[in-house]
């Protein structure tokens, strides 16, 4: 999936360099999980996350955004506030590789061709597809069944500012609501493993990416009046 995301970014860069202003850069931060294993704290980064992103700024208020992010996702019952989980002492690690596409909306005009300081809060949403390992609990530990793909809805809030003529620094928190309940191995999809299910089988998993973005802007001045 990483190669496919990079290819999309390259194609967008080649095709639109002379048509609109673009941003390309990196994301660095942490991740945490919310599900049937581990802590239930919503924002609690405990693993390193990193990625790349591309933005096509259609106007000073909105941009199309493509990103690739990966991280280990972990959960440890001993770090939970629930005494039942602490006594259970389950712990798992999964690897998430996510590609996301959607729209970013700025609450304030963010026209990078105007002089002066630029800063704005923003939100982002769209659709994500992620790869992960299907796990199951047996003989006192989690084991891997197969790799699988799932869909998620990203819901991100952040704030960004231009720090030089071409560089933009941002900070964001991105929650992913997934359409699966087996990232932590609590609800195996393999019918042969149904007896190993545990936890709340009616609640899907969530994971969160928290961190900073640094992007470089390029492309000629657009005519926003056409949009």
Secondary structure, DSSP 8 states (H G I E B T S, - for coil): -HHHHHHHHHHHHHHHTTTSEEEEEEEEEEEEEESSSS---SS---EEEEEEEEEEE-SSSEEEEEEEEEEEEEEEGGGSS-HHHHHH--EEEEEEEEEEEEEEEESS---TTS-S--EEEEEEEEEEEEEEEEEEEETTEEEEEEEEEEEEEEEEEEEEEE-SSSEEEEEEEEEEEES-S-TTSSS--SGGGGGG--S-TTS--EEEEEEEEEEEEES----GGG-
